[in-house]
Amino acid sequence: MVRRQGIQYWMNFFQDLTEAELHDGGYLDQELSRFCFLGMVQDTLDDIRCVWNRHRIRPYRQRNHISGRPFMLYFMPSMCSAMDYGLEQNSNDVQICEEEIDSVPTLPCSDLIKDLCVCIMQENQITLPENPKDMRDLYIFLREDINNSL
C-alpha cells in the first residue's frame, strides 16, 4: 500500500539520481538530499498516514481481531470494543521528551550545509522549489556549485 501511494515515486526518483551519477552516497550528496528532498518525502509520508488512518479495517469472521479505523482504534479503543493498551506517563518524563523534541532542528541536514545552501540560493536569487523536478534542478545546481568550490 505504501509503495502504491507515493513512496515508489521517491524510490524511483533517487534511483534515477544514482544511475545518472548525480548521487554517489557520499557526505555531500546525503546532506544535499536531506536539504532538498526530505521535506517533500515527509509530505508524502504524511499524506499516506492520513489515508491509512482513515481507511476501514474490515471485520473477518474467521479471525479474532478488531475492525474499524486505525485512528479510532488508537485514540478511542473503547468505542471500537478494543482494549486500551495505553499507559499513564509521569509528567516529568513527558516534559523531558517535549524539551528534547523542541531541540530537534527543523531541517534534517547539518547546519553547515544548510547555511551554505541558503547562501548560494540567496546569491543566485533562487527560492526553494515546491515540486520534485524543480527541486532536482536545485539539487544539481547546489551540488555542482559546491563541488566547483572545493
N, CA and C atoms as an extended XYZ file, in Angstrom:
450
Properties=species:S:1:pos:R:3:atomname:S:1:resname:S:1:resid:I:1 pbc="F F F"
N         0.819       -1.194        0.000 N   MET     1
C         0.000        0.000        0.000 CA  MET     1
C         0.869        1.266        0.000 C   MET     1
N         1.895        1.283        0.827 N   VAL     2
C         2.747        2.470        0.927 CA  VAL     2
C         3.417        2.767       -0.412 C   VAL     2
N         3.875        1.731       -1.096 N   ARG     3
C         4.528        1.939       -2.397 CA  ARG     3
C         3.558        2.518       -3.406 C   ARG     3
N         2.342        1.993       -3.422 N   ARG     4
C         1.357        2.469       -4.391 CA  ARG     4
C         1.007        3.928       -4.149 C   ARG     4
N         1.062        4.381       -2.910 N   GLN     5
C         0.587        5.717       -2.583 CA  GLN     5
C         1.671        6.781       -2.602 C   GLN     5
N         2.811        6.512       -3.184 N   GLY     6
C         3.757        7.600       -3.350 CA  GLY     6
C         5.206        7.296       -3.065 C   GLY     6
N         5.482        6.310       -2.237 N   ILE     7
C         6.871        6.042       -1.900 CA  ILE     7
C         7.621        5.454       -3.090 C   ILE     7
N         6.937        4.696       -3.923 N   GLN     8
C         7.598        4.140       -5.109 CA  GLN     8
C         8.132        5.265       -5.997 C   GLN     8
N         7.392        6.360       -6.064 N   TYR     9
C         7.857        7.513       -6.842 CA  TYR     9
C         9.225        7.963       -6.340 C   TYR     9
N         9.363        8.107       -5.016 N   TRP    10
C        10.621        8.586       -4.453 CA  TRP    10
C        11.722        7.544       -4.591 C   TRP    10
N        11.380        6.286       -4.484 N   MET    11
C        12.383        5.236       -4.690 CA  MET    11
C        12.939        5.318       -6.110 C   MET    11
N        12.057        5.463       -7.082 N   ASN    12
C        12.485        5.600       -8.481 CA  ASN    12
C        13.265        6.892       -8.695 C   ASN    12
N        12.816        7.962       -8.063 N   PHE    13
C        13.449        9.271       -8.187 CA  PHE    13
C        14.917        9.194       -7.757 C   PHE    13
N        15.163        8.623       -6.577 N   PHE    14
C        16.533        8.547       -6.075 CA  PHE    14
C        17.359        7.518       -6.848 C   PHE    14
N        16.721        6.471       -7.330 N   GLN    15
C        17.421        5.505       -8.182 CA  GLN    15
C        17.883        6.182       -9.468 C   GLN    15
N        17.016        7.018      -10.038 N   ASP    16
C        17.382        7.755      -11.255 CA  ASP    16
C        18.549        8.701      -10.999 C   ASP    16
N        18.550        9.375       -9.843 N   LEU    17
C        19.678       10.254       -9.499 CA  LEU    17
C        20.977        9.458       -9.426 C   LEU    17
N        20.908        8.297       -8.796 N   THR    18
C        22.096        7.457       -8.652 CA  THR    18
C        22.578        6.961      -10.009 C   THR    18
N        21.650        6.489      -10.834 N   GLU    19
C        22.024        5.972      -12.156 CA  GLU    19
C        22.584        7.065      -13.060 C   GLU    19
N        22.142        8.304      -12.855 N   ALA    20
C        22.663        9.428      -13.641 CA  ALA    20
C        23.965        9.967      -13.045 C   ALA    20
N        24.476        9.266      -12.039 N   GLU    21
C        25.701        9.643      -11.333 CA  GLU    21
C        25.603       11.038      -10.723 C   GLU    21
N        24.413       11.361      -10.244 N   LEU    22
C        24.190       12.633       -9.560 CA  LEU    22
C        24.098       12.445       -8.054 C   LEU    22
N        24.257       11.206       -7.606 N   HIS    23
C        24.245       10.907       -6.175 CA  HIS    23
C        25.127        9.693       -5.958 C   HIS    23
N        26.228        9.901       -5.215 N   ASP    24
C        27.162        8.795       -5.005 CA  ASP    24
C        27.125        8.246       -3.584 C   ASP    24
N        26.232        8.774       -2.753 N   GLY    25
C        26.122        8.283       -1.384 CA  GLY    25
C        27.113        8.911       -0.432 C   GLY    25
N        27.943        9.826       -0.924 N   GLY    26
C        28.909       10.500       -0.066 CA  GLY    26
C        28.241       11.524        0.843 C   GLY    26
N        29.044       12.082        1.734 N   TYR    27
C        28.535       13.033        2.725 CA  TYR    27
C        27.790       14.195        2.076 C   TYR    27
N        28.391       14.834        1.093 N   LEU    28
C        27.773       15.999        0.466 CA  LEU    28
C        26.440       15.633       -0.184 C   LEU    28
N        26.416       14.542       -0.926 N   ASP    29
C        25.176       14.143       -1.594 CA  ASP    29
C        24.079       13.803       -0.586 C   ASP    29
N        24.446       13.142        0.496 N   GLN    30
C        23.449       12.822        1.523 CA  GLN    30
C        22.881       14.093        2.150 C   GLN    30
N        23.759       15.014        2.499 N   GLU    31
C        23.301       16.251        3.136 CA  GLU    31
C        22.472       17.103        2.176 C   GLU    31
N        22.898       17.187        0.921 N   LEU    32
C        22.117       17.939       -0.067 CA  LEU    32
C        20.755       17.288       -0.302 C   LEU    32
N        20.720       15.959       -0.307 N   SER    33
C        19.439       15.253       -0.461 CA  SER    33
C        18.515       15.573        0.697 C   SER    33
N        19.060       15.597        1.892 N   ARG    34
C        18.241       15.947        3.062 CA  ARG    34
C        17.731       17.379        2.950 C   ARG    34
N        18.620       18.290        2.590 N   PHE    35
C        18.227       19.691        2.473 CA  PHE    35
C        17.134       19.863        1.423 C   PHE    35
N        17.316       19.240        0.280 N   CYS    36
C        16.396       19.459       -0.840 CA  CYS    36
C        15.124       18.622       -0.767 C   CYS    36
N        15.244       17.346       -0.447 N   PHE    37
C        14.125       16.436       -0.685 CA  PHE    37
C        13.374       15.952        0.544 C   PHE    37
N        13.984       16.007        1.709 N   LEU    38
C        13.349       15.353        2.848 CA  LEU    38
C        12.000       15.958        3.210 C   LEU    38
N        11.839       17.262        3.016 N   GLY    39
C        10.540       17.882        3.285 CA  GLY    39
C         9.453       17.324        2.379 C   GLY    39
N         9.785       17.143        1.102 N   MET    40
C         8.803       16.593        0.153 CA  MET    40
C         8.498       15.129        0.452 C   MET    40
N         9.526       14.371        0.807 N   VAL    41
C         9.305       12.969        1.159 CA  VAL    41
C         8.433       12.892        2.411 C   VAL    41
N         8.702       13.756        3.387 N   GLN    42
C         7.890       13.762        4.608 CA  GLN    42
C         6.448       14.124        4.301 C   GLN    42
N         6.225       15.067        3.396 N   ASP    43
C         4.852       15.408        2.991 CA  ASP    43
C         4.146       14.191        2.400 C   ASP    43
N         4.858       13.422        1.585 N   THR    44
C         4.282       12.201        1.008 CA  THR    44
C         3.918       11.216        2.109 C   THR    44
N         4.830       11.033        3.070 N   LEU    45
C         4.557       10.119        4.182 CA  LEU    45
C         3.384       10.602        5.028 C   LEU    45
N         3.286       11.908        5.238 N   ASP    46
C         2.154       12.455        5.996 CA  ASP    46
C         0.838       12.199        5.277 C   ASP    46
N         0.845       12.344        3.955 N   ASP    47
C        -0.365       12.051        3.172 CA  ASP    47
C        -0.753       10.582        3.303 C   ASP    47
N         0.231        9.704        3.232 N   ILE    48
C        -0.029        8.269        3.368 CA  ILE    48
C        -0.596        7.974        4.752 C   ILE    48
N        -0.021        8.601        5.773 N   ARG    49
C        -0.511        8.397        7.140 CA  ARG    49
C        -1.976        8.794        7.259 C   ARG    49
N        -2.333        9.927        6.672 N   CYS    50
C        -3.730       10.381        6.739 CA  CYS    50
C        -4.668        9.392        6.057 C   CYS    50
N        -4.282        8.922        4.889 N   VAL    51
C        -5.114        7.943        4.170 CA  VAL    51
C        -5.222        6.657        4.981 C   VAL    51
N        -4.101        6.191        5.500 N   TRP    52
C        -4.090        4.946        6.263 CA  TRP    52
C        -4.960        5.065        7.509 C   TRP    52
N        -4.841        6.149        8.225 N   ASN    53
C        -5.596        6.299        9.472 CA  ASN    53
C        -7.094        6.433        9.246 C   ASN    53
N        -7.503        6.821        8.045 N   ARG    54
C        -8.932        6.968        7.758 CA  ARG    54
C        -9.537        5.734        7.105 C   ARG    54
N        -8.701        4.816        6.620 N   HIS    55
C        -9.267        3.637        5.954 CA  HIS    55
C        -9.936        2.733        6.988 C   HIS    55
N       -10.788        1.873        6.534 N   ARG    56
C       -11.522        0.990        7.437 CA  ARG    56
C       -10.954       -0.423        7.355 C   ARG    56
N       -10.608       -0.977        8.517 N   ILE    57
C       -10.178       -2.362        8.610 CA  ILE    57
C       -11.451       -3.201        8.686 C   ILE    57
N       -11.630       -4.071        7.719 N   ARG    58
C       -12.860       -4.862        7.641 CA  ARG    58
C       -12.869       -5.974        8.685 C   ARG    58
N       -14.048       -6.306        9.153 N   PRO    59
C       -14.143       -7.455       10.069 CA  PRO    59
C       -14.021       -8.772        9.293 C   PRO    59
N       -13.448       -9.764        9.918 N   TYR    60
C       -13.333      -11.101        9.344 CA  TYR    60
C       -13.981      -12.087       10.304 C   TYR    60
N       -14.789      -12.968        9.780 N   ARG    61
C       -15.459      -13.953       10.634 CA  ARG    61
C       -14.487      -15.003       11.147 C   ARG    61
N       -13.522      -15.401       10.301 N   GLN    62
C       -12.624      -16.485       10.690 CA  GLN    62
C       -11.536      -16.038       11.668 C   GLN    62
N       -11.306      -14.766       11.753 N   ARG    63
C       -10.208      -14.286       12.597 CA  ARG    63
C       -10.755      -13.505       13.780 C   ARG    63
N       -10.039      -13.610       14.871 N   ASN    64
C       -10.425      -12.892       16.078 CA  ASN    64
C        -9.628      -11.590       16.129 C   ASN    64
N       -10.160      -10.557       15.505 N   HIS    65
C        -9.490       -9.261       15.541 CA  HIS    65
C       -10.533       -8.143       15.508 C   HIS    65
N       -10.083       -6.971       15.831 N   ILE    66
C       -10.951       -5.806       15.901 CA  ILE    66
C       -10.976       -5.120       14.539 C   ILE    66
N       -12.136       -4.647       14.154 N   SER    67
C       -12.252       -3.880       12.917 CA  SER    67
C       -12.497       -2.418       13.266 C   SER    67
N       -12.319       -1.565       12.289 N   GLY    68
C       -12.543       -0.134       12.490 CA  GLY    68
C       -11.460        0.680       11.806 C   GLY    68
N       -11.451        1.947       12.102 N   ARG    69
C       -10.445        2.842       11.529 CA  ARG    69
C        -9.238        2.914       12.476 C   ARG    69
N        -8.007        2.808       11.938 N   PRO    70
C        -6.819        2.836       12.798 CA  PRO    70
C        -6.778        4.041       13.740 C   PRO    70
N        -7.187        5.205       13.243 N   PHE    71
C        -7.176        6.405       14.087 CA  PHE    71
C        -8.057        6.207       15.315 C   PHE    71
N        -9.260        5.686       15.094 N   MET    72
C       -10.203        5.460       16.194 CA  MET    72
C        -9.710        4.341       17.112 C   MET    72
N        -9.168        3.290       16.536 N   LEU    73
C        -8.665        2.180       17.341 CA  LEU    73
C        -7.541        2.637       18.268 C   LEU    73
N        -6.746        3.581       17.810 N   TYR    74
C        -5.622        4.059       18.612 CA  TYR    74
C        -6.064        5.051       19.687 C   TYR    74
N        -6.850        6.059       19.282 N   PHE    75
C        -7.196        7.128       20.210 CA  PHE    75
C        -8.447        6.857       21.038 C   PHE    75
N        -9.373        6.046       20.540 N   MET    76
C       -10.607        5.749       21.269 CA  MET    76
C       -10.938        4.263       21.168 C   MET    76
N       -10.071        3.419       21.711 N   PRO    77
C       -10.279        1.976       21.549 CA  PRO    77
C       -11.587        1.477       22.160 C   PRO    77
N       -12.038        2.095       23.241 N   SER    78
C       -13.268        1.625       23.886 CA  SER    78
C       -14.485        1.791       22.981 C   SER    78
N       -14.471        2.774       22.098 N   MET    79
C       -15.593        2.972       21.183 CA  MET    79
C       -15.644        1.890       20.108 C   MET    79
N       -14.546        1.184       19.932 N   CYS    80
C       -14.475        0.130       18.910 CA  CYS    80
C       -14.437       -1.258       19.551 C   CYS    80
N       -14.787       -1.333       20.820 N   SER    81
C       -14.729       -2.598       21.571 CA  SER    81
C       -13.319       -3.181       21.570 C   SER    81
N       -12.338       -2.310       21.592 N   ALA    82
C       -10.939       -2.741       21.631 CA  ALA    82
C       -10.358       -2.424       23.003 C   ALA    82
N        -9.280       -3.099       23.332 N   MET    83
C        -8.628       -2.880       24.614 CA  MET    83
C        -7.656       -1.708       24.507 C   MET    83
N        -7.643       -0.874       25.532 N   ASP    84
C        -6.724        0.262       25.577 CA  ASP    84
C        -5.427       -0.196       26.235 C   ASP    84
N        -4.358       -0.246       25.457 N   TYR    85
C        -3.064       -0.672       25.973 CA  TYR    85
C        -2.186        0.519       26.364 C   TYR    85
N        -2.762        1.717       26.354 N   GLY    86
C        -2.008        2.905       26.728 CA  GLY    86
C        -1.630        2.887       28.199 C   GLY    86
N        -0.519        3.485       28.521 N   LEU    87
C        -0.036        3.558       29.897 CA  LEU    87
C         0.085        5.016       30.313 C   LEU    87
N        -0.266        5.296       31.548 N   GLU    88
C        -0.086        6.644       32.083 CA  GLU    88
C         1.407        6.931       32.196 C   GLU    88
N         1.787        8.148       31.839 N   GLN    89
C         3.192        8.529       31.878 CA  GLN    89
C         3.423        9.580       32.954 C   GLN    89
N         4.592        9.537       33.530 N   ASN    90
C         4.997       10.516       34.518 CA  ASN    90
C         5.116       11.874       33.824 C   ASN    90
N         4.528       12.920       34.419 N   SER    91
C         4.534       14.242       33.779 CA  SER    91
C         5.953       14.782       33.598 C   SER    91
N         6.875       14.441       34.498 N   ASN    92
C         8.267       14.878       34.338 CA  ASN    92
C         8.903       14.233       33.105 C   ASN    92
N         8.615       12.950       32.890 N   ASP    93
C         9.143       12.262       31.705 CA  ASP    93
C         8.598       12.889       30.428 C   ASP    93
N         7.323       13.234       30.442 N   VAL    94
C         6.701       13.865       29.278 CA  VAL    94
C         7.351       15.215       29.008 C   VAL    94
N         7.594       15.989       30.062 N   GLN    95
C         8.216       17.302       29.905 CA  GLN    95
C         9.629       17.172       29.330 C   GLN    95
N        10.383       16.197       29.798 N   ILE    96
C        11.736       15.973       29.276 CA  ILE    96
C        11.673       15.640       27.787 C   ILE    96
N        10.738       14.785       27.401 N   CYS    97
C        10.586       14.426       25.984 CA  CYS    97
C        10.212       15.644       25.149 C   CYS    97
N         9.304       16.469       25.658 N   GLU    98
C         8.898       17.669       24.920 CA  GLU    98
C        10.066       18.627       24.739 C   GLU    98
N        10.912       18.754       25.755 N   GLU    99
C        12.091       19.614       25.639 CA  GLU    99
C        13.069       19.059       24.603 C   GLU    99
N        13.214       17.744       24.569 N   GLU   100
C        14.090       17.115       23.577 CA  GLU   100
C        13.564       17.351       22.167 C   GLU   100
N        12.261       17.249       21.994 N   ILE   101
C        11.655       17.462       20.679 CA  ILE   101
C        11.862       18.901       20.231 C   ILE   101
N        11.755       19.849       21.156 N   ASP   102
C        11.949       21.257       20.812 CA  ASP   102
C        13.361       21.533       20.313 C   ASP   102
N        14.324       20.702       20.716 N   SER   103
C        15.710       20.942       20.308 CA  SER   103
C        16.056       20.278       18.971 C   SER   103
N        15.119       19.550       18.381 N   VAL   104
C        15.363       18.912       17.085 CA  VAL   104
C        15.361       19.991       16.004 C   VAL   104
N        16.369       20.016       15.138 N   PRO   105
C        16.413       21.049       14.097 CA  PRO   105
C        15.265       20.892       13.096 C   PRO   105
N        14.857       22.016       12.506 N   THR   106
C        13.758       21.971       11.546 CA  THR   106
C        14.197       21.350       10.227 C   THR   106
N        15.446       21.539        9.855 N   LEU   107
C        15.977       20.882        8.655 CA  LEU   107
C        16.877       19.736        9.095 C   LEU   107
N        16.726       18.583        8.477 N   PRO   108
C        17.467       17.407        8.921 CA  PRO   108
C        18.906       17.322        8.419 C   PRO   108
N        19.405       18.367        7.789 N   CYS   109
C        20.792       18.336        7.330 CA  CYS   109
C        21.656       19.120        8.318 C   CYS   109
N        22.947       19.044        8.132 N   SER   110
C        23.863       19.744        9.031 CA  SER   110
C        23.700       21.258        8.869 C   SER   110
N        23.992       21.977        9.931 N   ASP   111
C        23.904       23.441        9.882 CA  ASP   111
C        24.853       24.013        8.832 C   ASP   111
N        26.019       23.411        8.697 N   LEU   112
C        27.000       23.884        7.719 CA  LEU   112
C        26.428       23.816        6.302 C   LEU   112
N        25.875       22.673        5.935 N   ILE   113
C        25.306       22.510        4.588 CA  ILE   113
C        24.090       23.407        4.415 C   ILE   113
N        23.250       23.475        5.430 N   LYS   114
C        22.064       24.338        5.344 CA  LYS   114
C        22.479       25.784        5.099 C   LYS   114
N        23.424       26.286        5.904 N   ASP   115
C        23.875       27.672        5.746 CA  ASP   115
C        24.509       27.899        4.372 C   ASP   115
N        25.300       26.940        3.927 N   LEU   116
C        25.945       27.045        2.621 CA  LEU   116
C        24.906       27.073        1.499 C   LEU   116
N        23.921       26.186        1.563 N   CYS   117
C        22.873       26.132        0.528 CA  CYS   117
C        22.040       27.406        0.520 C   CYS   117
N        21.677       27.884        1.699 N   VAL   118
C        20.889       29.119        1.783 CA  VAL   118
C        21.685       30.285        1.206 C   VAL   118
N        22.974       30.353        1.516 N   CYS   119
C        23.835       31.419        0.994 CA  CYS   119
C        23.914       31.360       -0.533 C   CYS   119
N        24.130       30.170       -1.077 N   ILE   120
C        24.209       30.006       -2.540 CA  ILE   120
C        22.880       30.387       -3.184 C   ILE   120
N        21.787       29.975       -2.573 N   MET   121
C        20.465       30.293       -3.128 CA  MET   121
C        20.216       31.798       -3.104 C   MET   121
N        20.608       32.463       -2.013 N   GLN   122
C        20.425       33.914       -1.932 CA  GLN   122
C        21.286       34.635       -2.959 C   GLN   122
N        22.528       34.206       -3.103 N   GLU   123
C        23.424       34.829       -4.081 CA  GLU   123
C        22.877       34.727       -5.498 C   GLU   123
N        22.181       33.638       -5.780 N   ASN   124
C        21.656       33.391       -7.123 CA  ASN   124
C        20.158       33.671       -7.237 C   ASN   124
N        19.611       34.285       -6.194 N   GLN   125
C        18.188       34.649       -6.149 CA  GLN   125
C        17.286       33.465       -6.496 C   GLN   125
N        17.538       32.352       -5.817 N   ILE   126
C        16.762       31.124       -6.019 CA  ILE   126
C        15.903       30.890       -4.784 C   ILE   126
N        14.649       30.576       -5.021 N   THR   127
C        13.769       30.206       -3.910 CA  THR   127
C        13.627       28.686       -3.878 C   THR   127
N        13.213       28.184       -2.737 N   LEU   128
C        13.044       26.742       -2.578 CA  LEU   128
C        11.864       26.270       -3.420 C   LEU   128
N        12.091       25.374       -4.367 N   PRO   129
C        11.010       24.891       -5.240 CA  PRO   129
C         9.962       24.090       -4.472 C   PRO   129
N         8.809       23.939       -5.108 N   GLU   130
C         7.715       23.204       -4.479 CA  GLU   130
C         7.368       21.916       -5.209 C   GLU   130
N         8.114       21.578       -6.256 N   ASN   131
C         7.835       20.317       -6.949 CA  ASN   131
C         9.145       19.546       -7.140 C   ASN   131
N         9.057       18.233       -7.245 N   PRO   132
C        10.267       17.404       -7.306 CA  PRO   132
C        11.199       17.709       -8.477 C   PRO   132
N        10.664       18.011       -9.645 N   LYS   133
C        11.533       18.268      -10.795 CA  LYS   133
C        12.378       19.520      -10.573 C   LYS   133
N        11.742       20.600      -10.118 N   ASP   134
C        12.497       21.824       -9.849 CA  ASP   134
C        13.462       21.625       -8.683 C   ASP   134
N        13.061       20.818       -7.697 N   MET   135
C        13.948       20.544       -6.570 CA  MET   135
C        15.156       19.737       -7.045 C   MET   135
N        14.954       18.845       -7.992 N   ARG   136
C        16.064       18.081       -8.579 CA  ARG   136
C        17.043       19.035       -9.253 C   ARG   136
N        16.512       20.010       -9.976 N   ASP   137
C        17.370       21.001      -10.625 CA  ASP   137
C        18.162       21.801       -9.591 C   ASP   137
N        17.512       22.159       -8.487 N   LEU   138
C        18.214       22.881       -7.418 CA  LEU   138
C        19.305       22.000       -6.819 C   LEU   138
N        18.983       20.741       -6.565 N   TYR   139
C        19.966       19.796       -6.022 CA  TYR   139
C        21.202       19.732       -6.922 C   TYR   139
N        20.976       19.592       -8.222 N   ILE   140
C        22.092       19.511       -9.176 CA  ILE   140
C        22.891       20.813       -9.169 C   ILE   140
N        22.197       21.941       -9.143 N   PHE   141
C        22.871       23.245       -9.127 CA  PHE   141
C        23.737       23.385       -7.873 C   PHE   141
N        23.161       23.084       -6.709 N   LEU   142
C        23.905       23.207       -5.450 CA  LEU   142
C        25.095       22.249       -5.435 C   LEU   142
N        24.880       21.041       -5.893 N   ARG   143
C        25.941       20.031       -5.921 CA  ARG   143
C        27.103       20.501       -6.795 C   ARG   143
N        26.788       20.996       -7.980 N   GLU   144
C        27.842       21.468       -8.884 CA  GLU   144
C        28.543       22.695       -8.320 C   GLU   144
N        27.780       23.622       -7.757 N   ASP   145
C        28.364       24.847       -7.207 CA  ASP   145
C        29.324       24.525       -6.066 C   ASP   145
N        28.898       23.651       -5.166 N   ILE   146
C        29.749       23.304       -4.022 CA  ILE   146
C        30.965       22.510       -4.488 C   ILE   146
N        30.767       21.543       -5.370 N   ASN   147
C        31.907       20.753       -5.868 CA  ASN   147
C        32.909       21.620       -6.625 C   ASN   147
N        32.435       22.615       -7.364 N   ASN   148
C        33.344       23.515       -8.082 CA  ASN   148
C        34.111       24.423       -7.134 C   ASN   148
N        33.568       24.653       -5.941 N   SER   149
C        34.238       25.499       -4.954 CA  SER   149
C        35.292       24.740       -4.163 C   SER   149
N        35.248       23.431       -4.220 N   LEU   150
C        36.203       22.622       -3.432 CA  LEU   150
C        37.567       22.565       -4.084 C   LEU   150
